Amino acid sequence: MSNENPLTRRETEVLGLLAEGLSNDEIATRLVISPNTVKVHVRNIFEKMGVQSRTEATMEAVRRGWISVPGLAAGAAETKPAPPKWEPVRDQWRPWRTVVLLAAIALALLMALWPNRSMTMTPARGAAFTTDMGAPAVAILPRKDAPRWASMPPMFTPRSRAAGGVVDGRLYVVGGENESGDVAVMEVYDPLVEAWQSLAPRAVAARNAAAAGLENYLYVVGGCAGEQALARVDRYDPERSLWESVAALPEPRCGLALVAMEGRLYAMGGWDGASMTDTLFIYDAAANRWEEGRRLPEPRGFGAAVALRDRIYLAGGRDDATTRAEMWTYDPVTDSWLASTALPEPRAGLALAAEGSSVYAIGGGNGAAPHLHERFDLNTQAWSTFDSPRSGPWRFPVATIIGPNLHVVGGWAGDYLAVHEVYQASHLLFLPLGAQGAK
């Protein structure tokens, strides 16, 4: 068998911790990933190495020189030591000597393989609300049948906190984070062929960026790269398969909301690396220039926004202390904000999409609490709930409308998701808010 290491960097890290004797939960804590992700890595390690147990994997990895364990040398399994030269036995072997010899061997093995229980943790990547790493892992509940929902081909890359936008009827999903950290990958979904395709990645790996399609380009704005909030703005040209940087934001923003409307981008709120902000930055695509609009009623980040008819709706998110439920509407003509009907409960990490006379609020929430999917009707100015194919938490997905359908992709549900669910949004039955949970 070849000694070339077929394991990924992360799988090699997991294998090293297996050799230290750590459990799946302890490995998850050390690497700041979920126990379910550790199980997947362990299964992949066993398959690639052709082994059946942790001990066998450890011994084989040491033999091949992939990892080192104190007391065990690479190649030890193949090198047979010369037989010891014993002095002639002068008296009869005694049973107690067997016990002592076995105890000495056991002690030597114990000292060689005793796990290193260092409590050194991976440094925090910015504020906790900017990442799902270290979030409490919960079991991902199986998908359930729900009216009007259909499961579509998933993304290639599981992730949450990605940016998503539509250009020419195709859904582009950029960046985000998964167990390996921030990612730069971009994938596009074409509903005509019901398939995903990998495209050139963004120049920077970042989570909590925002994206929008404007005049046949995809704009990706801001985000967090590790602990740093970004001001950069990147534009992707699908026709030329080309990325280029355009005018940066006036200030760095992570967890901002972004909407494209009539030749302009509206970047709302977000985290500047120290606190939540109330800024509204407006980008003129023709002039490649940002200017400042009327500030938000209050500082807000990690909410969601959508354009519908001649207004922009901004809902949920958090301030520097708590999660919020407010929804505001912005009028670009008068450059003014008005209060609208709040969400039924505070939610950050949600996604908004709009179709017809409806605004759809998908996922979000606090911790592992069950989420709600809700619809806001412009005619009645009221929220209602509708069914979901997921029973557990669903935070930081991408959601958008293409044609009559609502697409919801990726997110966090106790682990990073690649799921792609589609809801037939048109002709949705309206249920009053008091009927939540009714069958």
N, C-alpha and C positions, 0 to 999 in steps of 0.2 A: 504494500500500500504506500502511496506517495506521501512524503513528509511535508509537501506544500500545504500551507494552512488554507482550507476553503472557507473558514469562518469569517464573518464580518467583524469589524472592530468591536461592535456592541456585543456580539456573541462571544468573542474572546474575553471581554470584560466579565461577562456572566460566567464563563467557564472558570476564570480565575477565582471568582468568589465561590463557585461550587467547590473548588479545590480547598478553599479555606474552611469549608464546612457550613457555610451560611444557608439558611432556609430560603425558600422563595420570598417570604415576607421580608426577611432581612436584606436580601438582594434588592428587592423593590425599594426599600428605604434607602439603601446605600446609593443606588443609581437614580433615585427620584423618578421611578416609573411604577406602573401598577403591577400587582402580583400576576394578573392575567397576561400581561406582556412578558413577564419573566417565564411563565409556563410555555409561551410560544417560542421564546428563545431556547429554552432547554430542549423542547421537542426538536427544533431545527438542528441543535448541536448533536443530539443523539442520531438523527437521520444522516447528517453529513459525515459523522465519524463512524457510523455503523456499530454503535455500542448500545447497551441496554440499561446501564446504571450510571449513577454519578461517580462511583468509585472507578468503574471501568473507564469512563470518560477522562477522569483525572489522571489515571495511570498512563493511558494512551497519549494524552496531551503532553505529559512530562516526557514520555519516551520519544515523542517526535520533536521535542524542544520548543513547543508553542508556549508553554507556561513553565514557571519554576516554582517548586514547593520546597521549603526548607527541609533538608534531610533526604530529599529524593533528587537524583541527578538524571539529566536527560540521557536516554539510552540505557538506563539501568536495567530495564527489563530485558535487554538483548545481551548484556555483558554478564557472563557467568564468572563470579570470583573464584580464585584458586582455592581449592579445599584447604581448610586450616590444618596446621600441623599440631597435633595434640601430643603432649607429653604422655608417656606410658602411664596407664592407670595403675596406681599402686595399691588401691584398695577397692572394694566392691562399691558399685554405683548405688547411691541411696535415693529412695523415692522423694525425699524432701528437696534434693538437688534439682530434680525435674521441675518441681513447683517453682523454685527460685529462678531457674533458667527461663521458664515460660513467662514469669512475671517481668523479668528483665527485658525480654523481647517485646512484650506488650507495652512496657513503659517507653521503650525506644520508639516504637511506632507512634504512640500517643504524642510524644514530644515532637516528632517529625511532622505530624499531620494536624496538630492542634490549631484550630482556626484563629486567625488574627482578628480579634474582636474590636478593632479600632472603631471609634464612633465618629471619625471625620466624615462630614457630610459635604455633598456638592454645594458650593456657594449658591445662595439665592439669586435668581435671575431677575433682578428688578423687584418691584412690589408684587406681592402675591396675587393681586387682582389682574396682573398683566399676563399670567401664565396658568396653564392647567397642570404643569409639573408639580408634583407634591400634593395635588388635590386628592381627597379621600377616594380610594378605589371602591367601586361598587360593581356588583354583577350586572353585566349588560343583559337586560331582559330580552327574550326572543321577540321577534317581530310578530305582530298580531294583525289579522285582517281588519280593515276599517273601510267604511264606505268611501268611494271615490278615490282611494289611494291605490297606487301600484308601485311595486319595487322595480327599479330600473338598474342597468349595469352600474356598479360602483366605480368610484375613482380608483386609479392605480395606487395612490398614496393616501393612507389614512391620516387625518389631521383635523385640528380645530383651529379657530381664530384665523382662518384664511380670508382673503379678500376675493370677492366675486363680482363679475359684471357681464353684461350681455352686449355683444357686437354682432350685428347682422344675423340675429336669431340664434347665436351660439353662446353657450355659457362658458366663461373663462374663470378658472379658480387658480389663484396665485398665492404662494407663500403659506404662512401659518406655522404651526408647530406640531411635532409629534414626539415620540419617545427619544429621538435623537437630538431634539432641540429645534431651533428655528430652521425653516426650510425656505428655499427659493423656487421650488419646482412650480411649473405651470402646466395645467391640463385643460383641455377644451372638450366640451360635450356638444355634439351635433345631434339635435333631436330628429333630423331627417333620416339618419342612419342608425340612431340609438347606440352610439359608440363614443368612447373617449379616445383622445389622442394626446400624447406628450409633446410639449412645445419647448422652445428655448426658455430657460428660467430667468427670473428677474436678476439683476446684477447683485442684489443684496438679499440675504436670507433674513426674513422678518415676519413677525406675527403682529396681529392687531392693526394691520394696514387697512385701508379702504380702497375700493375700486369702483369704477363706473365706466360705461361705454358712452363715448361722445364723438359724433361725427366720424364714425368708422374707425376710431381708435379706442384702445383700452387704456385708461389712466389708473395708475396705482400710486396712492398718496400716503406718505408717512409710514408709521408702524413702529414697532420696538425690535431692535436688534440686540439681543442680550439685555443689558441694563440701560441701553441708550435709546431715547426717543429720537425719531428721524424727521428731518424736514424735507428730504428728497422726494421728488415726484418723477416717476418713470412712465413713459408712454410706449405702448406696443402697437405696431402696425401689422395687422393680420395679413394684409396683402403682400407685404415684403418680408414677413416673419422677422421683424427687426425691433429691438428695444432702443430707446434713446431717452436721455434725461432732458426734462424741460424745467421751466422756472420752479425753484423750490418754494415750499411754504414759507411765509414770513417767520414762522417759529416752528420748532419741532412739535410733532403731535403723534401720540399713540392712542389707539382706541377711539379715534374720531369717527364721525358719521359723514358720509359723502353722498351727494345726489347730483346728477347731471340734468340740466334743464335749459333749453333754448340757448345752446351754444356756450353755456357756462357750467362750471363745477362749483358746488357749495359745500365747503368743508366746515363742519360744525363741532365745536367743543373738542374733547379729547384730553389726554394727560400729557403734560409737557416734560415729564421726568421728575417733577416734584409735587404737582398738584393738578386737580382738574381745572379746566379752563372754560370760559364762556364766549370765546371768540367765534366769529363767523368770517371765514376767508372765502372770497369769491374769485374764481379764476376765469379770465377771459381768454379762450382758446385762440382767437384770432390775433390777439396782441401778445400772447404768452406772458401774461402779467396777473399777479394776485393783488387784490385790494381788500380792505376790511369793510364788512357790512355791519348791520345792527347786531349788537351782542345778544347772546341768549339771555332769557330771563334769569337764569342761574347757571353756575358752572356745572358741566355735565360731561361724562365720558362713558364709553362702553354701552351707549344706547344704540338706536338704529333709526334710520330716516328713509323716506321714500317720497317721490313726487307723484301727485295725483291731481289731474286737471290743472289748475293754475296755482296750486299751493304745495308747500313742502311740509311733511309731517315728521316730527322728531319725538320719539317715545322712549320711556324707560331710561336705563343707564344708572349711573351712580355719581354722587358727589364725593367729597373727600372722606365722608363718614359713613354714609348709608346708601343702600339701593333705593331707587326712586321709581314712582309709578306715573309721574306727570307726562302728558303729551301736549306739545305746542305746535301751532301751525305758523308758517312763515309765508308772507306775501312778498315775492320778489319785486313787484311793481312799487309798493309803498315802503319796502324795506322795514317791515314791522312784524312783531311776534304777537300772537294771541294764545291764551289758554284754551285747550280743548278738553274733551272728556278723557280723564285719566284711565290708565290700564286698571283692570280689576284688582291687580296686586303688583307690588314692586317687582321689577325684573331688569336685570342687566344680562348682557350676553345674548340678547334676543336678536332676531332678524325680522325686518319688515319687507313686505312686497305688496303691490297694489294692482287691482284689476277692476274695471268698471266703476262701481261706486263703493268699493270695499278696500280696506287696508287690512292685511293679514299680519298678525304678530306670531312668530314661530319661536318656540323654545325659550331659553333663558331661565332665569329664576335664581334661587339661592341654594347652594350646597347640593344635597341629593334629593331635595324635595321634588315631588312629582310636578312636572311642568303643565302648562296649559297652552293649547293653540287657540287663538282668538281672532275674531273678525270684527272690524269696526265698520259700521254702515253709515255712510255720509248722510243718507236721507233721514235716518232716525237718530243719528248721533249717539248710538249705543253699541256696546260691545256684546258679543256672544261667543260661546265656545263651540268648537267642532272637533270631531274625532281625530285621533292620531294613530299611526301604526306602532308608536313606541309608548310604553307605559312609564318608563323611568325618566330621569333627567336628560335633557338635550340642550346643551349650551353651546353658543358660538358656532352655529351652523351658517352656511350660505343659503339664502333664499331669494328667488327671483321668479318673475312671471315670464313665460315664453308662450305666446299664443294664448290658448285658454287654460294653460296648465301652470300650476305652482310647483317649482322644483326646489327641493330642500336637500342639501348635500353636506356631508361631513359633520364635524362638531365633536363634542365631548359628551360621553354618556357613561362615565366611569372608566373609560379608555377612549383612545382616539378612533374616530369612525371614518370609514370610506363610503358609507351608505349613500344611496341616491333614491329618494322617494319623490313621487310625482302625484300631485293632487289636482283633480279636475275642478278648477276654481269657478268656472262659469256656472250659473244657476244653482249656486250653493243655497241650501235651505237655511233660512234664518231662524235661530232659536233664541228666545229671550234669555237674558243673563241668568234669570232665576231657574232656567231649565238646565243649568250646568250639571253634567253627569247623568242626565236623563237618558234612558234607553228607548 
